Amino acid sequence: MKHFMVIRRPVVTEKGLAAKENARTLCLEVAPSATKTDIKAAVEKIFKVKVELVRTANFHGKERRRGKYAGFRPDWKKAFVKLKEGEKMVEYAAHV
C-alpha cells in the first residue's frame, strides 16, 4: 500500500490529544486493510520519526436513522502509534 493511502487522518479528541502529550502516542484513522507493519512504515516515512509500538482497534459502524430510513456508518480502524524515546512529537497541521 502507498503510505498516504494507509493513513487517512489524525483522530483529534480529548483522549487522543492527552495520549499525544503524556504518552508520546499518535492516534490515527487508518485504512481497514492496513497491517501494523504498513502503519509503522507509513508513519516513519511521512512524519520522519522512529516508531516503537503500534496498536490497532477496529470499530463497527453505528446505525443511523433519518426518519423512517435507516443505514449504517462505515466501519473504520484506529491506530495508536507510540514513538521512540527522544523523537520529536509530530504536529498534525505541519504535514497536511
N, C-alpha and C positions, 0 to 999 in steps of 0.2 A: 504494500500500500504506500501511496505517497504520504509524506509527512503532514502536509496540510489537509489531507483527507482523513487522517486519523484523529486529529484534534479539531473539534468543532467550535468550542467556545469555553471561556472560563465560567465557572459557576460562582457568581458573586452573591453570597448570602452572608449573614452574620456568622454562622458557624464556619463557613468556608474561609472568611477573612480572619477569624480567630485562629484557625489552624495554620493559615499562612503566616501570621505574625508570631505565634507561640511555638509551633512545631516544625517550621520550615517545610510545610506541606502545601502543594498546589491542588486545588480542586478543579477538575476539567471535565466537560462533557466530551465524550469520545464516540467514535463510530462503534455500533454494537458488535461488529465483527472483529474489532481490533483486539489483539492479544497484548499481554503485559510487555513482551519484548518489542512489539510495534510501538506501544505508547512510550516506552523508555527511549527508543531510538528517535522518535519524533520530538520529544521534549528536549533531548540533548542536542539535536540538530537545529531546531527552531530557536530555542532560548539560549543556546550555547552554555549549558550548565551540566554538571555531573549529577546523575540520579542514583540515589541509594536504594530506594524501595518503591514499588508500585503496587497499590491495592485497587481492586475494582469492585463495583457493585452494579447489578442490573436492576432497573426499575421498570415495572409493567405500567402501561398506560392506563390512566383512570377513565372511567366512563364519564362522558359529558353530555348533558341534555340541553336542548333548546326547544322548550315546549314539549310537543309530542315526539320530536325527533331525538334519537339517541345515537351516540357514536363514541369512539374511544380515541384518546390521545395516543400518540405513537410511543412505543417502548423506547427506552434510552439507557445509556450506560454512563456511569460516572467513574472517574479515576482519581485516586488520591496519590499524588506523586511526591515523595519525600526526597529533598535534595541533600547531598552530602554535606558534611560539616565544612564550613569555610566558604561555601558557594554563596554568591551574591543572590539575594531574593529577586525574583522576576517581578517587574511591573507590567501589568497587562496592557495598559494604554500605550506603552512604548513599542509594542510589537504588532499592533493592529493596523 
